[in-house]
Amino acid sequence: MFGLALNLLFAAVLATLTLVALVRTFVPARVRPLPVVLLTLIWAAAVAFMTLRPGTGLGVRLNLLPLQFDGPGSTVDAVLNTFVFLPLGLLMVLAGARFRTVLLVALASTLTIEVTQYVTDLGRTADVNDVITNTLGALLGAAVLLGLRRLARALNAPPRPAATGLTPAATGPVRL
């Protein structure tokens, strides 16, 4: 049991350090506010706890068949995986990350989790569907926040001055 605890501790530390390194690499310091970083670390710790603790050990240890869901349990699992990574996308956009950076960090994070689940023999399944749905969740989180920002800018934009009856042709240069 002590060896398992060390494996979990190692995996949690590795996941946290990976996320911190990725944030420090891709997010400029001037837009990396402390609350967002702390929330990201809390999210990472929660995800590490959910994904790197011992499982039942039943079933397949590795699934490399993408988008193959067997029954309602698998569909629910896919939806939950999507929602678990949604905060990552939100937090990264709050920290100033671009959409492409969110994609790379989400992909690296979920690959780290799945590889760790496979190599540490925690009784969990390393699943390509988890990689897909986790990454999708982070991208959805980023897209939602970016969309809300765009909407807020449009709603808060000053009104455009009304035209005084001039047509676009009448406002152009006069050529003789």
Secondary structure, 3 states (H helix, E strand, C coil): CHHHHHHHHHHHHHHHHHHHHHHHHHCCHHHCCHHHHHHHHHHHHHHHHHHHCCCCCCCCCEECCCCCCCCHHHHHHHHHHHHHHHHHHHHHHHCCCCHHHHHHHHHHHHHHHHHHHHHCCCCCCEEHHHHHHHHHHHHHHHHHHHHHHHHHHHHHCCCCCCCCCCCHHHHCCCCC
